[in-house]
Amino acid sequence: MHPRIPNPAMTVPGAMQHILALGALVKKALPAKTAALVQLRASQINGCGFCTDMHAFELKRMGESDERLWTVAAWRDAPYFTDAERAALALCEAATRLSDRADPVPDAIWDEARKHYDDATLSALVLEIALINFWNRVNVTTRQPAGEAAHAAAMRSVSERSAAVA
């Protein structure tokens, strides 16, 4: 697969810098593995090969187990996720599939997430979900391929998170 055009975030002057700046702010307020799990799940739903590849690779570099990686798409039926991660994944799925139901993000899903996250963390989670859906839409529309570029981006992301924690 070849991209239709170069990634628009890299083509529009200054766009990538501002998008990454927002992403960096959001990631400071979320557990890194929770953010990456949400990114992987939304990317699976949206069929974004670039992001699915990148975030699975990123999770693996963060020390994530194979069992958790293999079962992200079936997290409801897998014993490997914490209650907080399950709440984040449920919110991610609801906010990603906005047109699938009359009440896209039901109170039950929101209330469960609310049990596990304070205002700042829940706000960061909502923004993280919006950002990964943004990236999925850009990459799918322009057919950005999975592979080496995604792995390089994942390695940069892990390094940036490590530097932010230090």
KETOR-647521 format. One line per field, with one value per atom (N, C-alpha, C, O): residue number from 1; atom name; x, z, y. Coordinates in steps of 0.001 Angstrom, whole numbers, always signed. Layout:
! residues N
nr NUM  ...;
atom CA  ...;
u X  ...;
w Z  ...;
v Y  ...;
! end
This chain:
! residues 166
nr 1  1  1  1  2  2  2  2  3  3  3  3  4  4  4  4  5  5  5  5  6  6  6  6  7  7  7  7  8  8  8  8  9  9  9  9  10  10  10  10  11  11  11  11  12  12  12  12  13  13  13  13  14  14  14  14  15  15  15  15  16  16  16  16  17  17  17  17  18  18  18  18  19  19  19  19  20  20  20  20  21  21  21  21  22  22  22  22  23  23  23  23  24  24  24  24  25  25  25  25  26  26  26  26  27  27  27  27  28  28  28  28  29  29  29  29  30  30  30  30  31  31  31  31  32  32  32  32  33  33  33  33  34  34  34  34  35  35  35  35  36  36  36  36  37  37  37  37  38  38  38  38  39  39  39  39  40  40  40  40  41  41  41  41  42  42  42  42  43  43  43  43  44  44  44  44  45  45  45  45  46  46  46  46  47  47  47  47  48  48  48  48  49  49  49  49  50  50  50  50  51  51  51  51  52  52  52  52  53  53  53  53  54  54  54  54  55  55  55  55  56  56  56  56  57  57  57  57  58  58  58  58  59  59  59  59  60  60  60  60  61  61  61  61  62  62  62  62  63  63  63  63  64  64  64  64  65  65  65  65  66  66  66  66  67  67  67  67  68  68  68  68  69  69  69  69  70  70  70  70  71  71  71  71  72  72  72  72  73  73  73  73  74  74  74  74  75  75  75  75  76  76  76  76  77  77  77  77  78  78  78  78  79  79  79  79  80  80  80  80  81  81  81  81  82  82  82  82  83  83  83  83  84  84  84  84  85  85  85  85  86  86  86  86  87  87  87  87  88  88  88  88  89  89  89  89  90  90  90  90  91  91  91  91  92  92  92  92  93  93  93  93  94  94  94  94  95  95  95  95  96  96  96  96  97  97  97  97  98  98  98  98  99  99  99  99  100  100  100  100  101  101  101  101  102  102  102  102  103  103  103  103  104  104  104  104  105  105  105  105  106  106  106  106  107  107  107  107  108  108  108  108  109  109  109  109  110  110  110  110  111  111  111  111  112  112  112  112  113  113  113  113  114  114  114  114  115  115  115  115  116  116  116  116  117  117  117  117  118  118  118  118  119  119  119  119  120  120  120  120  121  121  121  121  122  122  122  122  123  123  123  123  124  124  124  124  125  125  125  125  126  126  126  126  127  127  127  127  128  128  128  128  129  129  129  129  130  130  130  130  131  131  131  131  132  132  132  132  133  133  133  133  134  134  134  134  135  135  135  135  136  136  136  136  137  137  137  137  138  138  138  138  139  139  139  139  140  140  140  140  141  141  141  141  142  142  142  142  143  143  143  143  144  144  144  144  145  145  145  145  146  146  146  146  147  147  147  147  148  148  148  148  149  149  149  149  150  150  150  150  151  151  151  151  152  152  152  152  153  153  153  153  154  154  154  154  155  155  155  155  156  156  156  156  157  157  157  157  158  158  158  158  159  159  159  159  160  160  160  160  161  161  161  161  162  162  162  162  163  163  163  163  164  164  164  164  165  165  165  165  166  166  166  166;
atom N  CA  C  O  N  CA  C  O  N  CA  C  O  N  CA  C  O  N  CA  C  O  N  CA  C  O  N  CA  C  O  N  CA  C  O  N  CA  C  O  N  CA  C  O  N  CA  C  O  N  CA  C  O  N  CA  C  O  N  CA  C  O  N  CA  C  O  N  CA  C  O  N  CA  C  O  N  CA  C  O  N  CA  C  O  N  CA  C  O  N  CA  C  O  N  CA  C  O  N  CA  C  O  N  CA  C  O  N  CA  C  O  N  CA  C  O  N  CA  C  O  N  CA  C  O  N  CA  C  O  N  CA  C  O  N  CA  C  O  N  CA  C  O  N  CA  C  O  N  CA  C  O  N  CA  C  O  N  CA  C  O  N  CA  C  O  N  CA  C  O  N  CA  C  O  N  CA  C  O  N  CA  C  O  N  CA  C  O  N  CA  C  O  N  CA  C  O  N  CA  C  O  N  CA  C  O  N  CA  C  O  N  CA  C  O  N  CA  C  O  N  CA  C  O  N  CA  C  O  N  CA  C  O  N  CA  C  O  N  CA  C  O  N  CA  C  O  N  CA  C  O  N  CA  C  O  N  CA  C  O  N  CA  C  O  N  CA  C  O  N  CA  C  O  N  CA  C  O  N  CA  C  O  N  CA  C  O  N  CA  C  O  N  CA  C  O  N  CA  C  O  N  CA  C  O  N  CA  C  O  N  CA  C  O  N  CA  C  O  N  CA  C  O  N  CA  C  O  N  CA  C  O  N  CA  C  O  N  CA  C  O  N  CA  C  O  N  CA  C  O  N  CA  C  O  N  CA  C  O  N  CA  C  O  N  CA  C  O  N  CA  C  O  N  CA  C  O  N  CA  C  O  N  CA  C  O  N  CA  C  O  N  CA  C  O  N  CA  C  O  N  CA  C  O  N  CA  C  O  N  CA  C  O  N  CA  C  O  N  CA  C  O  N  CA  C  O  N  CA  C  O  N  CA  C  O  N  CA  C  O  N  CA  C  O  N  CA  C  O  N  CA  C  O  N  CA  C  O  N  CA  C  O  N  CA  C  O  N  CA  C  O  N  CA  C  O  N  CA  C  O  N  CA  C  O  N  CA  C  O  N  CA  C  O  N  CA  C  O  N  CA  C  O  N  CA  C  O  N  CA  C  O  N  CA  C  O  N  CA  C  O  N  CA  C  O  N  CA  C  O  N  CA  C  O  N  CA  C  O  N  CA  C  O  N  CA  C  O  N  CA  C  O  N  CA  C  O  N  CA  C  O  N  CA  C  O  N  CA  C  O  N  CA  C  O  N  CA  C  O  N  CA  C  O  N  CA  C  O  N  CA  C  O  N  CA  C  O  N  CA  C  O  N  CA  C  O  N  CA  C  O  N  CA  C  O  N  CA  C  O  N  CA  C  O  N  CA  C  O  N  CA  C  O  N  CA  C  O  N  CA  C  O  N  CA  C  O  N  CA  C  O  N  CA  C  O  N  CA  C  O  N  CA  C  O  N  CA  C  O  N  CA  C  O  N  CA  C  O  N  CA  C  O  N  CA  C  O  N  CA  C  O  N  CA  C  O  N  CA  C  O  N  CA  C  O  N  CA  C  O  N  CA  C  O  N  CA  C  O  N  CA  C  O  N  CA  C  O  N  CA  C  O  N  CA  C  O  N  CA  C  O  N  CA  C  O;
u +850  +0  +889  +1907  +487  +1212  +273  -912  +794  -78  -560  +147  -1762  -2312  -1533  -1245  -1200  -396  +430  +129  +1459  +2161  +1180  +156  +1501  +611  +328  +1264  -951  -1297  -746  -460  -600  -69  +1387  +1879  +2062  +3444  +3537  +4582  +2464  +2450  +2028  +2607  +1031  +566  +1568  +1783  +2182  +3209  +2707  +1684  +3442  +3140  +2110  +1961  +1398  +323  +848  +329  +1867  +2385  +2845  +2575  +3515  +4016  +2871  +2994  +1773  +656  -113  -547  -274  -968  -161  -717  +1140  +1998  +2049  +2139  +1992  +1993  +751  +842  -404  -1634  -1509  -1862  -1012  -836  +83  -175  +1156  +2096  +1437  +1671  +628  -84  -1049  -1124  -1778  -2760  -2070  -2541  -972  -285  +297  +500  +565  +1081  +45  +405  -1228  -2299  -2855  -3742  -2343  -2858  -1765  -605  -2110  -1134  -766  -1648  +510  +980  +347  -41  +241  -334  -1825  -2329  -2530  -3956  -4124  -4977  -3312  -3384  -3116  -3834  -2101  -1747  -2807  -3067  -3414  -4501  -5684  -6270  -6033  -7123  -6779  -7627  -5541  -5122  -5222  -5680  -4795  -4863  -6311  -6650  -7162  -8561  -9287  -9974  -9160  -9819  -9299  -10063  -8003  -7404  -7907  -8088  -8136  -8723  -10133  -10485  -10929  -12307  -12328  -13142  -11441  -11432  -10677  -10660  -10061  -9350  -8109  -7769  -7434  -6216  -5003  -4540  -4502  -3355  -2124  -1395  -1879  -716  -744  +232  -1871  -1958  -2062  -1502  -2760  -2839  -1453  -1077  -702  +669  +1526  +2240  +1451  +2280  +1994  +2922  +721  +398  +599  +922  +418  +749  +2259  +2708  +3022  +4478  +4911  +5799  +4277  +4580  +4288  +5099  +3136  +2795  +3798  +4185  +4218  +5205  +6514  +7134  +6942  +8174  +8034  +9036  +6809  +6559  +6494  +6293  +6664  +6656  +5311  +5125  +4372  +3042  +3112  +3908  +2274  +2268  +1567  +705  +1959  +1318  -179  -999  -528  -1936  -2805  -3901  -2305  -3077  -3158  -4214  -2062  -2084  -3054  -3813  -3031  -3879  -5355  -6199  -5676  -7089  -7676  -8784  -6975  -7529  -8884  -9810  -9008  -10279  -11402  -12578  -11051  -12047  -11883  -12042  -11573  -11246  -12358  -12076  -13598  -14707  -14644  -15074  -14101  -14068  -12695  -12482  -11757  -10397  -10113  -10520  -9429  -9192  -7998  -7646  -7374  -6080  -6141  -5092  -7313  -7425  -8000  -8886  -7487  -7992  -9366  -9769  -10071  -11375  -11225  -12072  -10174  -9948  -9677  -10182  -8887  -8623  -9897  -10133  -10710  -11980  -12888  -13550  -12915  -13726  -13211  -13999  -11903  -11307  -11604  -11931  -11492  -11768  -13246  -13564  -14147  -15577  -15879  -16628  -15289  -15489  -14915  -15519  -13758  -13129  -14043  -14264  -14562  -15429  -16677  -17068  -17307  -18520  -18223  -18962  -17150  -16818  -16295  -16341  -15808  -15338  -16501  -16493  -17493  -18644  -19860  -20921  -19719  -20764  -22096  -23147  -22077  -23333  -23974  -24983  -23414  -23942  -25168  -25834  -25476  -26643  -27186  -26491  -28426  -29080  -28377  -28243  -27937  -27195  -25753  -25411  -24906  -23567  -22719  -22033  -22760  -21992  -22992  -23244  -23555  -24575  -24020  -22820  -24889  -24489  -23760  -22819  -24177  -23536  -22051  -21221  -21715  -20307  -19563  -18463  -20160  -19529  -19342  -18271  -20372  -20312  -19246  -18587  -19070  -18033  -16648  -15774  -16444  -15159  -14938  -13820  -15996  -15934  -15481  -14841  -15810  -15400  -13877  -13312  -13229  -11804  -10898  -9688  -11477  -10656  -11212  -12424  -10314  -10730  -10966  -10771  -11381  -11711  -10550  -10744  -9353  -8195  -7874  -7615  -7890  -7553  -8661  -8381  -9911  -11021  -11023  -11308  -10709  -10600  -9496  -9669  -8368  -7257  -7654  -7282  -8394  -8848  -9767  -9627  -10694  -11595  -10793  -11053  -9827  -8983  -8134  -7948  -7618  -6823  -7666  -7199  -8895  -9802  -10069  -10065  -10299  -10527  -9290  -9407  -8111  -6876  -6619  -6241  -6817  -6553  -7578  -7246  -8799  -9785  -9407  -9616  -8859  -8337  -7256  -7325  -6248  -5151  -5648  -5194  -6585  -7127  -7775  -7587  -8521  -9214  -8238  -8428  -7210  -6190  -5481  -5331  -5049  -4272  -5090  -4595  -6328  -7166  -7525  -7469  -7886  -8270  -7135  -7358  -5913  -4766  -3980  -2942  -4489  -3901  -2432  -1569  -2170  -812  -537  -1306  +538  +787  +1391  +2101  +1086  +1700  +3137  +3514  +3926  +5277  +6334  +6172  +7411  +8603  +8355  +8856  +7593  +7321  +6530  +6764  +5592  +4812  +5712  +5554  +6643  +7560  +8456  +8699  +8947  +9782  +8985  +9499  +7732  +6880  +6615  +6597  +6411  +6181  +7414  +7295  +8586  +9814  +10007  +10448  +9682  +9765  +8776  +9101  +7575  +6549  +6984  +6804  +7555  +8045  +9157  +9189  +10066  +11166  +10639  +11108  +9658  +9067  +8386  +8514  +7666  +6994  +8020  +7838  +9081  +10132  +10767  +11034  +11009  +11607  +10654  +11090  +9356  +8361  +8257  +8015  +8438  +8345  +9590  +9504  +10739  +12017  +12106  +13122;
w +0  +0  +0  +691  -779  -844  -414  -745  +324  +740  -462  -1461  -351  -1400  -1496  -2585  -328  -213  +1056  +1890  +1219  +2500  +3625  +3387  +4835  +5970  +6044  +6127  +6015  +6057  +7275  +7198  +8376  +9580  +9374  +10033  +8460  +8156  +6973  +6742  +6238  +5048  +5370  +4845  +6223  +6599  +7592  +8665  +7239  +8118  +9544  +9758  +10502  +11914  +12500  +13721  +11666  +12171  +13112  +14217  +12692  +13503  +14868  +15884  +14902  +16154  +17139  +18321  +16667  +17564  +17980  +19125  +17050  +17378  +18412  +19389  +18194  +19142  +20497  +21532  +20500  +21768  +22581  +23789  +21933  +22641  +23146  +24290  +22305  +22710  +23909  +24799  +23937  +25062  +26358  +27417  +26280  +27475  +28000  +29204  +27092  +27470  +28113  +29124  +27537  +28032  +29433  +30149  +29828  +31180  +32248  +33392  +31890  +32862  +32854  +33645  +31968  +31857  +32111  +31778  +32696  +32732  +31293  +30448  +31019  +29655  +29022  +27854  +29783  +29213  +28931  +27945  +29778  +29528  +28244  +27420  +28067  +26841  +25619  +24624  +25685  +24538  +24269  +23112  +25313  +25114  +24409  +23499  +24829  +24211  +22743  +21861  +22497  +21129  +20257  +19116  +20796  +20042  +19765  +18639  +20773  +20587  +19584  +18706  +19682  +18714  +17308  +16343  +17199  +15884  +15287  +14074  +16133  +15662  +15126  +14046  +15884  +15486  +14159  +13284  +14014  +12832  +11648  +10564  +11841  +10748  +10303  +9120  +11234  +10906  +11118  +12244  +10032  +10114  +10666  +11465  +10251  +10721  +12249  +12918  +12796  +14243  +15017  +16108  +14484  +15161  +15295  +16362  +14221  +14224  +15213  +16033  +15129  +15965  +17452  +18251  +17824  +19247  +19818  +20998  +19022  +19488  +19710  +20712  +18787  +18903  +20118  +20868  +20302  +21446  +22766  +23691  +22850  +24065  +24329  +25476  +23295  +23453  +23982  +24863  +23463  +23929  +25374  +26067  +25826  +27199  +28146  +29349  +27598  +28428  +28532  +29385  +27684  +27727  +27369  +26522  +28021  +27766  +26446  +25979  +25868  +24630  +24855  +24006  +25988  +26263  +26222  +25662  +26817  +26803  +25387  +24971  +24655  +23274  +22415  +21633  +22558  +21741  +22038  +21176  +23246  +23640  +23788  +24305  +23355  +23462  +22766  +23294  +21593  +20857  +21581  +21328  +22473  +23216  +24722  +25511  +25113  +26504  +27487  +28641  +27051  +27959  +28435  +29541  +27580  +27865  +28281  +28400  +28505  +28880  +30319  +30727  +31079  +32493  +32749  +33905  +31705  +31857  +32131  +32283  +32199  +32305  +33653  +34199  +34171  +35442  +35219  +34082  +36301  +36190  +35587  +34799  +35940  +35379  +33872  +33103  +33456  +32018  +31274  +30162  +31882  +31258  +31088  +30061  +32086  +32000  +30883  +30143  +30765  +29708  +28328  +27393  +28202  +26918  +26541  +25367  +27507  +27229  +26764  +25809  +27447  +27043  +25648  +24825  +25394  +24080  +22984  +21962  +23199  +22189  +21953  +20806  +23027  +22882  +22145  +21237  +22528  +21912  +20481  +19697  +20146  +18782  +17868  +16686  +18409  +17612  +17876  +18253  +17686  +18039  +17340  +17924  +16132  +15382  +15535  +14887  +16372  +16511  +17413  +17414  +18172  +19052  +19312  +19115  +19754  +19994  +21095  +20996  +22121  +23212  +23105  +23706  +22344  +22037  +23257  +23262  +24276  +25490  +26647  +27296  +26898  +27950  +29334  +29582  +30206  +31566  +32266  +33023  +32025  +32698  +32345  +33215  +31083  +30665  +31275  +31803  +31204  +31776  +33282  +33813  +33962  +35419  +35846  +36867  +35080  +35411  +35250  +36092  +34190  +34012  +35142  +35634  +35543  +36615  +37944  +38756  +38158  +39389  +39475  +40567  +38324  +38287  +38004  +38216  +37531  +37115  +37671  +37675  +38144  +38595  +37373  +36238  +37603  +36491  +35520  +34306  +36040  +35172  +34331  +33133  +34942  +34223  +33248  +32132  +33659  +32764  +31574  +30448  +31817  +30717  +29755  +28538  +30297  +29454  +28654  +27488  +29266  +28575  +27403  +26311  +27631  +26551  +25413  +24243  +25748  +24711  +23992  +22778  +24731  +24105  +23106  +22015  +23477  +22574  +21327  +20211  +21514  +20365  +19473  +18248  +20078  +19295  +18481  +17313  +19070  +18305  +17190  +16113  +17423  +16345  +15236  +14057  +15603  +14619  +13772  +12543  +14438  +13721  +12830  +11695  +13345  +12541  +11263  +10185  +11389  +10229  +9204  +8000  +9671  +8765  +8056  +6835  +8817  +8245  +7325  +6280  +7695  +6850  +5553  +4470  +5665  +4489  +3474  +2267  +3977  +3080  +2867  +2207  +3436  +3291  +3720  +2970  +4913  +5446  +5805  +6562  +5287  +5514  +6887  +7473  +7368  +8597  +8293  +7132  +9330  +9142  +9778  +10897  +9065  +9623  +10192  +11270  +9488  +9984  +11289  +12204  +11367  +12592  +13740  +14863  +13479  +14527  +14996  +16194  +14068  +14446  +15296  +16275  +14922  +15704  +17091  +18068  +17194  +18496  +19372  +20566  +18808  +19597  +20071  +21199  +19221  +19642  +20771  +21727  +20666  +21678  +23029  +24060  +23024  +24270  +24848  +26057  +24014  +24491  +25066  +26108  +24386  +24868  +26214  +27108  +26372  +27645  +28749  +29871  +28439  +29424  +29849  +31033  +28904  +29218  +30038  +30931  +29750  +30484  +31931  +32818  +32179  +33540  +34347  +35555  +33687  +34351  +34883  +35468;
v -1180  +0  +1234  +1291  +2206  +3466  +4590  +4565  +5580  +6688  +7492  +7626  +8019  +8870  +10174  +10670  +10716  +11927  +11782  +10927  +12595  +12574  +12924  +13564  +12504  +12776  +14273  +15069  +14675  +16094  +16836  +18031  +16146  +16806  +17223  +18139  +16545  +16901  +17862  +18469  +17996  +18838  +20267  +21219  +20421  +21755  +22346  +21783  +23481  +24055  +24295  +24945  +23761  +23957  +23014  +22953  +22278  +21418  +20348  +20188  +19618  +18515  +19021  +18382  +20124  +20690  +20930  +20609  +21485  +21802  +20545  +20424  +19624  +18370  +17583  +17081  +17480  +16764  +17465  +16804  +18793  +19530  +19190  +18971  +19146  +18761  +17329  +17041  +16436  +15047  +14903  +14092  +15687  +15629  +16093  +15510  +17124  +17599  +16546  +16301  +15934  +14924  +13726  +13205  +13292  +12094  +12281  +11301  +13507  +13754  +13420  +13139  +13448  +13234  +11814  +11494  +10960  +9590  +8568  +8813  +7425  +6337  +5957  +5809  +5803  +5568  +4326  +4356  +3241  +2017  +2184  +1645  +2918  +3166  +3953  +3626  +4994  +5793  +4922  +5014  +4089  +3253  +2177  +1848  +1633  +659  +1306  +718  +2513  +3258  +3555  +3417  +3958  +4242  +2988  +3052  +1863  +608  +229  -133  +308  -124  +756  +233  +2064  +2948  +2681  +2688  +2446  +2188  +880  +784  -133  -1389  -1141  -1614  -403  -116  +644  +349  +1613  +2478  +1872  +2456  +722  +73  +827  +819  +1475  +2226  +1320  +1137  +765  -128  +556  -32  +1795  +2536  +2637  +2296  +3106  +3320  +2005  +1897  +1010  -284  -881  -1364  -847  -1350  -549  -1126  +767  +1621  +1426  +1302  +1400  +1327  -80  -214  -1116  -2463  -2571  -3127  -2046  -2051  -1222  -1627  -62  +800  +79  +121  -580  -1325  -2434  -2660  -3117  -4183  -3604  -4199  -2462  -1819  -1325  -1154  -1097  -674  -1873  -1708  -3079  -4274  -4958  -5827  -4586  -5184  -6667  -7073  -7467  -8910  -9229  -8483  -10345  -10795  -11031  -10681  -11617  -11920  -10663  -10673  -9588  -8335  -7763  -7286  -7808  -7308  -8107  -7535  -9426  -10288  -10090  -10338  -9647  -9607  -8202  -8060  -7180  -5822  -5730  -5114  -6331  -6264  -7006  -6745  -7921  -8704  -8477  -9409  -7265  -6948  -7318  -7641  -7275  -7616  -9072  -9399  -9926  -11359  -11855  -13062  -10936  -11330  -10896  -9809  -11725  -11421  -10499  -10264  -9977  -9307  -7804  -7178  -7216  -5763  -5340  -5997  -4244  -3713  -3087  -2842  -2834  -2179  -783  -361  -68  +1270  +1185  +2003  +204  +30  -346  +124  -1185  -1568  -349  -199  +504  +1721  +2628  +3217  +2737  +3562  +2969  +3701  +1654  +1006  +1120  +1307  +1011  +1165  +2588  +2792  +3569  +4961  +5192  +5879  +4620  +4729  +4172  +4823  +2985  +2380  +3224  +3441  +3703  +4508  +5810  +6192  +6489  +7775  +7618  +8566  +6450  +6181  +5825  +6168  +5146  +4695  +5590  +5092  +6866  +7825  +7589  +7853  +7110  +6956  +5582  +5301  +4727  +3367  +3254  +2218  +4287  +4222  +5622  +6618  +5682  +6976  +7769  +8989  +7090  +7729  +7223  +6204  +7929  +7411  +7062  +6040  +7891  +7621  +7580  +8595  +6408  +6286  +6641  +6520  +7069  +7428  +6285  +6525  +5063  +3921  +3845  +3579  +4075  +4049  +5227  +5065  +6412  +7602  +7443  +7736  +6983  +6841  +5834  +6030  +4764  +3789  +4415  +4207  +5171  +5861  +6859  +7018  +7518  +8532  +7914  +8583  +6654  +5973  +5821  +5758  +5765  +5452  +6649  +6577  +7739  +8878  +10182  +10397  +11057  +12378  +13277  +12842  +14516  +15417  +15589  +15524  +15807  +16047  +14813  +14929  +13652  +12424  +12045  +11608  +12208  +11910  +12864  +12455  +14114  +15092  +14687  +14755  +14266  +13823  +12580  +12449  +11683  +10481  +10840  +10290  +11750  +12192  +12814  +12532  +13651  +14263  +13217  +13299  +12236  +11168  +10384  +10057  +10087  +9376  +10222  +9702  +11509  +12396  +12461  +12434  +12547  +12629  +11362  +11451  +10198  +8983  +8836  +8339  +9252  +9219  +10207  +9921  +11354  +12310  +11650  +11669  +11060  +10422  +9290  +9145  +8481  +7381  +7910  +7347  +8972  +9521  +10098  +9926  +10772  +11291  +10141  +10159  +9149  +8048  +7150  +6727  +6854  +6004  +6742  +6160  +8001  +8776  +8876  +8778  +9071  +9237  +7943  +7939  +6843  +5501  +5448  +4991  +5914  +5824  +4375  +3782  +3783  +2354  +2054  +2871  +868  +368  -22  -182  -171  -675  +181  +666  +364  +987  +2385  +2706  +3215  +4574  +4512  +5302  +3568  +3411  +2971  +3450  +2075  +1609  +2752  +2895  +3562  +4707  +5689  +6229  +5920  +6819  +6255  +7004  +4952  +4318  +4445  +4721  +4250  +4374  +5807  +6027  +6794  +8201  +8468  +9172  +7913  +8120  +7557  +8204  +6355  +5757  +6618  +6849  +7096  +7954  +9258  +9716  +9859  +11117  +10906  +11743  +9799  +9519  +9300  +9772  +8594  +8357  +9670  +9873  +10555  +11860  +12711  +13439  +12633  +13419  +12974  +13793  +11677  +11130  +11498  +11721  +11561  +11828  +13236  +13612;
! end
